[in-house]
Amino acid sequence: MTELRNIAIIAHVDHGKTTLVDALLRQSGAVREGAEMAERAMDSNDIERERGITILAKCTSVDWSSPDQGDLRINIIDTPGHADFGGEVERILDMVDGALLLVDAEEGPMPQTKFVLSKALKLGLRPIVVLNKVDRANAEPDRVLDEVFDLFAALGASDDQLDFPALYASGKEGWADESMDGPRENMSALFEKIIHHVNAPTIAEGGAAAPFRLLATTLEADPYLGRILTGRILAGTPEPAQTYQALDRNGKIIEQARITKLLAFRGLKRVPVETAGPGDIVAIAGFSKASVADTLCALGVEEPIPALPVDPPTLSITISANDSPLAGREGDKVQSRVIRERLMRQAEGDVAIRVSETANKDAFEVAGRGELQLGVLIENMRREGFELAVSRPKVLTREDENGTLLEPIEEIVVDVDDDYAGVVIEKLSMRRAELVEMKPTGGGKTRVVLHGPARALIGYHGEFLTDTRGTGVMNRSYLEHAPYKGPIDGRHNGVLISNGQGEAVPFALWNLESRGTMFISPGEKVYLGMIVGENARPEDLNVNPLKAKQLTNVRAAGKDEAVRLTPPRRLSLEQAIAYIDDDELVEVTPQSIRLRKRELEPHMRKRKAKEST
């Protein structure tokens, strides 16, 4: 049997993980010379390609012939870099024996670098540090290497882990070397370092002869094969058509099922195999109830494989069926029953998402790690034909044993031009964040580290980009639950609310421009209670976007000038969800994102406002 190595590539978002995997695939021969391969081949999901981020962890494998070790197979798992998808990273690290920690040679360690490295060190992995993008003009690999060492030490790395090997690389140019003066030809140095530094997979006592055991690490739904569970074989040799069982974390039998397909990773493809040995990463089809963190094993096995606890969700939104006057015109999945099935399916495969029913049976509370994760879920659903109404996000609080209210606190790291550091600190301090560190990073940039409540950042990102003229970069990661920090001011402006239903008229919008910023264009459908713009004043205002110009037989110079409108302000899905207030909803359909009041009738809004005071 071919010797194996299982590694995960971990890093902060946009430090080049997926591009590096592209280079490894090409040079190992997993992709034929001259063959077409999409850039960032591992990012196969549409949203991943559009946003340039990795959302789902994906496995590939390459074969490599080492001069002194012979032929080996390396299973490589490309993991997400964004904190919102940290649930994926945690599960993956439990399935591998080594990790490549990728760090941008210009930016240095970032919040997500700290997050993924702490998880890897806690599991006892000995990471290989790869300083990527060293070909850039502003790269400072020596400074970054010192910062990485300091981070290892700060996270309590053992002496063995502190003695990490470091390589210099450019994933884009396709080379890695042990020194900056290397030949810069290929990835051979990285392949050899993986083979010699990463241990062979851990195998349970008895090895291939022992009863089959595997911990399910990821779950996906396939239209032809049903549920597919992926994990690393701890012992035994599973075979298709054999009957096995699934145990939960407490050792209770969930189900018994016959394996319909056993799939292994070969290059970019997942191919059926007749058997697989201990240490290999495989995907299994045939189980209908087993999920992530369950143990798939031979009949008679009673002891489950221990599964790691996952950091709790920090944010929740309420998703319900769309009940606006325009409901059902663009999507074909509009019933709450269908929405419930889709959300429950998502929660099964994603341990970082939790779905629960509310008192109103047509609405569901969806809890996750952050606005991006929840935004991606809603974006996927609208592309599948769903119509939804989404509430403003709220943070998940809890009480300690003394009855003190605790809320999630995040570490906020901001890289910003020196001129804008002051306004960022001022705005975040007003939102109850506390300054922890501030230091120059060269090139007229400053790095500011703050600790602040997760709720303080809801809706702040757009304001942050405006304050920094689009040049600032803000990263955040969950730190801890701490005592409630007190009230935080919300949105300062009211909204313009339509008082009728029909199509917006240019003349009416032109007259409304003096009242504030418009969110809609002429010809767009509006309805009673729909938000059509932002008021320049703090209060909400009912307006008429349907009022056409009255025609008379009087003619005068300048009377019939063409109406010139300012382009409307268009909010993305995440911006819309962060913008709304507690008494508002975002209406999401396959083609439109609209903002509306919960209560469409003005008199109902007044009644609700009285009840809440």
Summary of the structure (lengths in Angstrom):
residues: 613
radius of gyration: 27.2
end to end distance: 71.9
largest distance: 97.9
contacts: 2028
relative contact order: 0.09
helix: 24%
strand: 32%
